[in-house]
Amino acid sequence: MLQIVEGSLEEAKEEMKSVLKTVQARLSKYKRTVKPSERTGANKEVMDQWESFIHFFRVSEMAPVFVGDICINYKLYQRFMKKLKGYQVECFLNGNKLTLYYSNNSHNGKLELYNISYKLEGMKFFPRAVIVDE
């Protein structure tokens, strides 16, 4: 199980909203300054990168949390853990992913949450969590 030991999800959410608002404003200004008929491949690539960043870090779908040296989507972890009530769950850090093994009398499986820190572009305001045994 993961336990947040440093930072707050709410503070990180507000900070992420601020970052997304800034990126959205830059994208909007960029689209206004570069007319559609004059856009080059490089212009379109920049716009695509900003749009994919905005889409990837939607506050309703994403809550980055650092666990050890990696960063995972904590909201995905929380949703999955709600479905595993009554299961025995073990968490392990395996290189660039957090692996959850779960089992009960009739079912077992695993979930791998991969490192997303390469998409954070220097943002370090996200909470930190540790793996605790229950």
C-alpha positions in Angstrom: 0.0 0.0 0.0 1.1 3.6 -0.7 1.0 6.3 1.9 1.7 10.0 1.2 4.4 11.2 3.5 5.3 14.6 2.0 3.2 17.2 0.3 -0.5 17.3 -0.4 -2.6 16.1 -3.3 -4.8 19.2 -3.0 -1.9 21.6 -3.1 -0.4 19.7 -6.1 -3.8 19.8 -7.8 -4.0 23.6 -7.5 -0.4 24.0 -8.7 -1.1 21.7 -11.7 -4.2 23.8 -12.6 -2.0 26.8 -12.6 0.6 25.1 -14.9 -2.2 23.9 -17.2 -3.7 27.4 -17.4 -0.3 28.8 -18.3 0.3 26.2 -21.0 -3.2 26.7 -22.4 -2.7 30.5 -22.5 0.6 30.0 -24.4 -1.0 27.6 -26.8 -3.9 30.0 -27.5 -1.5 32.9 -28.0 0.7 30.8 -30.3 -2.3 29.8 -32.4 -3.3 33.4 -32.8 0.1 34.6 -33.8 0.8 31.8 -36.3 -2.0 31.8 -38.9 -3.2 28.3 -40.0 -2.2 28.9 -43.6 1.4 29.8 -42.5 2.0 27.0 -40.1 5.0 24.8 -40.7 5.7 21.3 -39.5 7.7 22.7 -36.6 4.8 24.9 -35.6 2.4 22.0 -35.7 4.7 19.9 -33.7 5.0 22.5 -30.9 1.2 22.9 -30.8 0.8 19.1 -30.7 3.2 18.8 -27.8 1.4 21.5 -25.8 -2.0 19.9 -26.6 -0.9 16.4 -25.6 0.6 17.9 -22.4 -2.8 19.5 -21.6 -4.7 16.3 -22.4 -2.3 14.0 -20.5 -2.3 16.1 -17.3 -6.1 16.6 -17.0 -6.6 17.3 -13.3 -9.7 15.0 -13.2 -7.6 12.1 -14.5 -4.1 12.6 -13.2 -2.5 13.0 -9.8 1.3 12.5 -10.1 3.0 11.2 -7.0 6.6 10.3 -6.5 7.4 6.8 -5.1 11.1 6.4 -4.7 12.7 7.6 -7.9 9.7 7.3 -10.1 6.4 9.2 -10.5 3.1 7.4 -11.0 -0.5 8.4 -11.6 -1.9 8.2 -8.1 -5.5 8.5 -9.2 -5.2 5.4 -11.2 -3.7 3.6 -8.2 -6.6 4.8 -6.0 -9.3 3.7 -8.4 -7.7 0.3 -8.7 -7.3 -0.1 -5.0 -11.0 0.6 -4.4 -11.8 -2.4 -6.6 -9.5 -4.6 -4.6 -11.4 -4.5 -1.3 -11.0 -8.0 0.2 -7.8 -8.8 -1.8 -4.4 -9.3 -0.5 -2.2 -6.7 -2.2 1.6 -6.3 -2.3 3.5 -3.4 -3.9 7.1 -3.5 -5.3 9.3 -1.0 -7.1 10.7 -2.7 -10.2 13.1 -0.4 -12.0 10.9 2.2 -13.8 7.5 0.8 -12.6 5.4 0.2 -9.5 4.0 -3.4 -9.6 1.0 -4.4 -7.5 0.3 -8.1 -7.1 -3.2 -8.9 -5.8 -5.0 -12.1 -5.0 -7.9 -13.7 -3.1 -9.2 -17.2 -3.0 -10.3 -17.3 -6.7 -8.5 -14.5 -8.5 -5.0 -13.1 -8.8 -3.2 -10.7 -11.0 -0.9 -7.7 -11.2 -1.0 -4.1 -12.2 2.0 -2.2 -13.4 2.1 1.6 -13.0 4.9 3.0 -15.2 7.2 6.0 -14.5 5.8 9.2 -16.0 8.5 11.6 -14.6 9.9 12.1 -18.1 6.6 14.0 -18.9 6.9 16.3 -15.9 9.4 18.7 -17.6 11.1 19.8 -14.3 8.0 20.1 -12.1 8.9 19.0 -8.6 5.9 20.1 -6.6 4.2 16.7 -6.5 3.7 14.8 -3.2 5.9 11.9 -2.2 4.7 8.5 -1.1 6.3 5.4 0.4 5.3 1.8 0.3 4.0 0.6 3.7 3.0 -2.9 4.8 -0.4 -3.4 6.3 
